[in-house]
């Protein structure tokens, strides 16, 4: 893996791409902070994970859903319609 040093120029290019207006002081501070973050990830890359199962969540997840049980629903959508005609609503006559 090729290493990329976090320089002021790199931070300036990233800030321009993100449309951020950074002061020179902020650019230097962010370059230093990003270097520290990348160094921490380099340390994690060195950890021996041989034989370790991947963990996608710290707690084993199980479905917490109930079983679907169909229920009869007694509802007549036309119960309060004045102009009902069978199972339809009668509209105005088109001329």
N, C-alpha and C positions, 0 to 999 in steps of 0.2 A: 504494500500500500504506500503510495507516495504521500509524503508529508507536506502539508501546506502551512507555511508560517502565517500567522495572523498579523499582518502589518497594517499600518495606518492607511496605506493605499487600498488594501483589500476592504477595510471597513468603509472607506470613502466610496468605493465602487458599490458595495452592498447597500449603503445608505442612499446612494443615488438611484439604484434599482428599486428600492423600497420607497422612494420619494420622501426621504427624511432629511431635514436640514439640521446637521450636526455641527456644533462648534468644534474648533480644533481640540479643545480640552476634552469634549465628549468622545471625539474620535480616538484619542489616545487612551482614554479610560476604557472604552469598549474593546479596543484591540487587546489590552491587557486582560480584561475579564474573559473574553472569548478564548484567549490562550490558556487560561486557568481551566476553563470548562473542557476544552479539548484535551488537555493533559489528564484530567480526571477520567475521561473516556478511554484514553490510552492505557491507564492503569487497569480499568475494567477489562480491556481486551486481553490483558495478561493473565487473568484469573483462569485456572484450570477447570474446565467444565466437562471433562471427559467422564462419560457415564451418568451425567445428570440429566434427568428428564426435563424437557422444556416446561415452564410454568407460565401460563397465560393469565392466571388469576391467583391471588394468594389463598383464596378460599374455594373449595370445591363447590361448583354451582350445580344446582338441580332445578328442574322445571318446577315452578310454583303455580302451575295453572290447574284449574279444576277441570273435571271431565265435562265435555259438552253434553247437555241433556236437553233435547228439544221439548218445548212446552207449548201447549195450545194457547194462543193469544186471542182473547175474545174482544175484538175491537171492530166496530163498523164505521169506516171512514165516511159513509154517506148518511149516518144517523141524523145529523143536523142540517142536511142540505135540503133546501126548499124545492129546488128544481131537479129532483132525482128522477131518472127514468131507468128502471131496472137497476143495474149495477154501474150506471154512468150518470154524469151530471149533464143536464140539458142546458145548452147555451143559447144565446140569442140566434134567431134565424138570420142567415146571410142572404142578402138580397142581390 
